[in-house]
Amino acid sequence: MSNTTLDTICPISISEKDCRNLIKPVVIFNYMQDLAANSINTYDKKYSCEELLSRGQGWFLIRYRIEFDNYYPNIKELKIHTECRGAQKMTTYRDFEVFDNATGNRILRASSSWFIVDMNKKSVLNIQQEYPDFLVFEKRENDIVLQKLRPIDKADNQKVFHVRYDDLDINNHVNNTVYISWALEALDYDFRYAHKLKTVDIYFKHEVSYGEDITSSVKYNNDDLVTEHLISNAATGEELCLLRFKWIVA
């Protein structure tokens, strides 16, 4: 174990499971996000969320690729592992693995990319220039490839959501996992009940603030069991987040 990696054990409560006794995906993603914050604090406290915030800066998640291995009912405890992979120019990379702690079976692996943003200037920092002592990213043969996403050209279903106070994070913007909830809520009940996630790709384009209304749109590709999603500003149509979910029969 080094200061670039961190593990945690997360007991799962009944309120964190859905009507099939499966852990809600957003619950897993929230635990992964919490571990990322704890891990960067372990790596070096000057990069912690609190320290960056004191300097008018903040971590912003940009891309996610999540690949599920096995996802089954009755999991009582998760073991989550994360590794800071270092920075390349303006982007830092972080990997995750999530296991059923009782059996050791891996549930998923994931890769993510992040920016440090100057929130006063609304600009992205070049991490290698601003923080030259930050770990330098080195590619590995088995790295997950972060996918490029395109906006959908039409929607099969849409829902509108109002941004609540409880949707906000430490940066006073909507928490990343809320976007995922908005996307999933645009799917109909029968589809959700009959399927479970195989892969998740996300591209966070713009932050969302309190009081705004957003539209969650979905396009079904039933032949490939793929759903494509667009989160947009309901008033302006601005694209806020693109998502692509690959599903398998539950």
Secondary structure, 3 states (H helix, E strand, C coil): CCCCEEEEEEECCHHHECCCCCECHHHHHHHHHHHHHHHHHHHCHHHCHHHHHHCCEEEEEEEEEEEECCCCCCCCEEEEEEEEEEEECCEEEEEEEEEECCCCCEEEEEEEEEEEEECCCCEECCHHHHCCCCCECCCCCCCCCCCCCCCCCCCCEEEEEECCHHHECCCCCECHHHHHHHHHHCCCHHHHHHEEEEEEEEEECCCCCCCCEEEEEEEEECCCCEEEEEEEECCCCCEEEEEEEEEEEC
